Amino acid sequence: MRSKFPKYVFLIAGIYGLVVLTPHYFLEGHFSAKHPPAITHPEFYYGFVGVALAFQVLFIIISRDPVRLRPAMIAAVLEKLSFGIAGIVLFLAGRINSGALAAGILDLVFGALFVLAYIRTPASRAQAGAA
């Protein structure tokens, strides 16, 4: 059980993220129309989507060998915290809607699961064998 939890958490997060984020490459116009004002700096929009997608791939890579890639889990936690905390702050300031807040909270849930996965992952293969 100890070694399977990190694998599943990162695999599920990565697949979920790919499914949710990939369509954003094709939704800039729709997003601008549904959530005015329109996007005025598309480089920020596409930059966010691109970096977020890159992290989803990292999550899947981590799921393949959590012990070896345990240090990368720290970056994964920071990725989840950055959007989750920003989502709460922006919502409290009245700058985003409840749907965007929900996405931020989901990132915080995944971030907490990533912390738990980090804690449950042995720091080395030797420790993994001893467990």
N, C-alpha and C positions, 0 to 999 in steps of 0.2 A: 504494500500500500504506500509506503513512504516514497518510493521512486516513481510511482504512477501518477500521483497527484500533480506534481509540477508538469509532467508531460501533458496531461489532459487539460490543465488550466491554460497553459500557453497555446496548445493546439486549438482549443475552443475559442480563445480570445483572438487568435490570428485569423481563423476562418471567418468568425463573426465580423471582424473588422474589414476583411477583404470584401465580404458580401455587402456590408453597409456603406463602405467608403467608395468603392470603385464606381458606382453610378454617379457620384458627384462630378466626375470628369465630364459628364454629359448634361448636367443639370444647372449650370451657371445661370442661364436665362430664366429657367423656371424658378430657381431660388430667388433671383432678383425680383421677379414679378410677385412672388408670394410673400416675400419678406422685405418690403421697401425699407430704406432706399436701395436702389440698385447697387450692385458691386461696382465700385469705382476704381479699385486696384485689383484687377484679376490676378496679378502676380502673387498677391498674398493668398487669394483663394486657392489657386492651383498649387502654390507652394505648400500650403497647409495640407491639402489632399495628398500631394506627393510624399511629403515627409511622413504623414500618418500611414499611408500605404506601405512605405518602406519599413516602418516599425511593425506592421502586421506580418510582414515577411520575416522580420527578426524574431517575432514571437514563435512562428512556426519552426524556425531554425533552432531556437532554444528548446522547443518541445522534443526535438530529435535527440538531444544530448544535454539534459539539464545540469548534470554534474560538471561537465567540461565548460559549459557556458554560464555557470552560476554568476560570475561577475557581470555579465550582460543583463541579468535580471534587475540590477540596480538602475540601469538606464531605462528599462521597461517600466519600472515603478515611477520614475520621474516623468516619463511620457504620459502615464495615466494621471498623475497628480497635476501636471501642468494644465490639462484641459478641465479636469474635475474641479479644481480649486477656482480656476478662472470662471467656470460656469456658475458656480455659487456666487462669487463676487459680482459678476455681471448681472445675474438675476436679481440679487438684492439691490443693485443700483438701478433696476428697471430697464436694463439695456438688452436683455434677451427674454424670450418667452419660456413657458414651462416645458415645452418640447425640448428646447436646447438644454434647459436645466436637467431634464431627465437623462439626456445623453451624457452630461457631465457627471451626474450621480452614478450612472452605469460605469463610467471610467473609474470613479473612485472605488466602486465595488471590485472591478477587475484589479485595480491597484492594490487593494487589501488582499485579494487572492494571490497576487504576485508576491507580496511581502510574506504571506504564509508559505508559498511555494519556496521562496528563498530560504526561509527558516528551516523548512523540512528537507531541503536538498543538502546532502553532505558536501563539505568544502573540497573533498578530493575523492578519487576512486578508492583509495585505501580506507577512508572512513566509510565509504559506501559498502565496501566488502565486510567491514566490521559490524555494520548495523544489522 
